[in-house]
């Protein structure tokens, strides 16, 4: 439909088009693996708590007014870029996918606005070592530690993460990181 409407080039993938990546992030759509091996593919999954709107004759209906988010646009733009990045050398594909999903879930939660209000900086949330990010988790940002869990408390200098594996909360202490030794994941080679 996107090609027929002239929104997507003949050989362009939907995940390569900025407008579709932005729409995906704004709607809280997740990428999920459909099948395994060479016959598998990726599909987009709408969130289950999404409000169902009345059917309209036009695929593009009137836009509802949205509350402006009060956190940096850099966060949204950076996380949108992660969809296109290959995982770094030491990060398995499933762990990278989980990190990207955790970042998207964070941006679509009230914790993102709260983090901005409490002074959490981009590097403290998303930052990692430029080489072997998983080997240096002690210096990585909050979102690297979520790993499929959920941020259940957020304070000025610490956060509590509900661990999905053993269902026990973990505390993450906010760190002031040396920016010259860290990198944002969307800047990784």
N, C-alpha and C positions, 0 to 999 in steps of 0.2 A: 504494500500500500504506500509505503514511504517513497519507493522508486517511482511509482505511478504518479504520485503527487509532486515529483521533482525535488523532494527533500533529501534524497540519497542518490549518490552516483551509481553508475552501472555495476562497478566492482567494489564499491565502498560497503564496509560492514556497518551495521547499525551502531555497534559499540565504538566506531571510529568517528562518528558524527557528534560534535560538541552539543548540539541542541538536544539530541536524544540522551546523552549522558547527563545533562543538566535536568532533563525531565525525569529520568530514572531516579536521580538523587532526590529531587523535590517530592516525588511520589512515594519514596521509601521502598522502591522495588529492589528485590535481591536477585542476584544471579545464582542459579542452582544448576548442578550437573544433572543431566538427563541421560542416563545410561553410562556404560563403561567402554573403555577402549576406543578404537577408531569409529565405531558405530554410535558412540555417545555424542552428546552435544550440550550446549548451554541453553537454558531457558530463563525467562524473567518471571519472577513470582511476585504477585501483588501482595501487600501485607493483608493479613486476615482481618485486622481491625479497621480496615479502610471503610469509610462511609460510602454506601452505595448511592449513587446519584440516579435520578430519574433518567430513563432512556430519552435521547434526543435524536432528531433526524440527522444532525450534523456531528461528525466525529470530533469536531472542535466546537465546544459549546461556550457559553459565556463564562468568563473567569471569575471565580469567587475571590473576594478580597481576602488576602492572607495577612496575618499579623507579621510585621517585619521582625525578623530574627535579630536578636541583639548579640550576635557573636561574629567574629571576623569572617568575611567572605573568603579569605585565604584558606580557611578550614574546609569549606565546601568545595572550592576549586581544587585544592590539593587532593582531597579524598576522591573526587571525580576522576582525577588523573590516575589514581591507583588502579582503577578498573582496567586500564590499558597496559600497565606495567607487568613485566615478567618478574617472578620472585627473585630476590638476590640469591647468590650461589648457595648459601647454607640454609636457606629457608625452604622447606618442602612446600609444594604447591598447596596442599590442604591447609597448612599453617598460614600461608600468605592469604589464601581465600578467607580464612577465619578472621585474620587481622583486618582485611578490607571490610568484611561484614560487620565486625565490631566497630570500626570507624563510622560506617553508615548508620548503624543503630545508635551510636553516640550522638551523631548530628541530628537524628530524628527524635531525640529525647530531650526532656527539660534540663538534663545535666549539662548539655552543651552551653545553654544560656547561663546556667549557674556557674559553670567553669569560667566563662568570660567575666562575669560579675565579680568572681572571687580572685581574678587576676592570674589564672592559669594561662601560660603562654603556649604558643604553638609547639615549641620544642619540648616543653614539659608534658605535653599530651601525646605528640606523635613522634618525637625525635628518636633516633637510634644511631648506633655506630655505623660509619660508612661501609665497613667491611665486617662480615659475619655478625649481623645484628642479634641473632639469637644467642650468640656466645657471650654477649655483654648485656643481658637483660637487667642487670643491676644498675645500669646507667641509661636504660631505655625509658621512654615516656609511658604514661599511664595506659594508653590504648594497647600497647604491646603486652601488657599484663592481664588484660581482660580475658582473652583466650576463650571466647564462647560464654563467658559469664555475664554479669550485669553489674553496673555501678549502682550500688544501693544507697551510698552516702557520699557526699562530696563536701569537703571543707576547704578552708584556705590553704592548709599545708598537708592535707592527707585525704585519702579516699578509701572507701570500703568496697570490695568487689565480692559478689556472691559467686563462689566457684561452682560450676555446674557438675563437676566430677564428684566431689565429696560433699557438696552442699554446705560447706562451711565458709564463713566470710574470711577474706584476707585483707589486710591493711596495706595500702601503698602510700609511702611518704613522698610528697612532692620534693623534687630535687632541683636546685639551681645548677644547670648543666653548663659546661664550658662549650659555648656555641661553635668554637673552632674545631672541637673534637667530635661534634655530632652533626647529623644531617637529617633532613626531613625525608620520609620514605619516598615521596614523589620526586625527590631529587637524586635518588639512587641510580647508578648506572645499570 
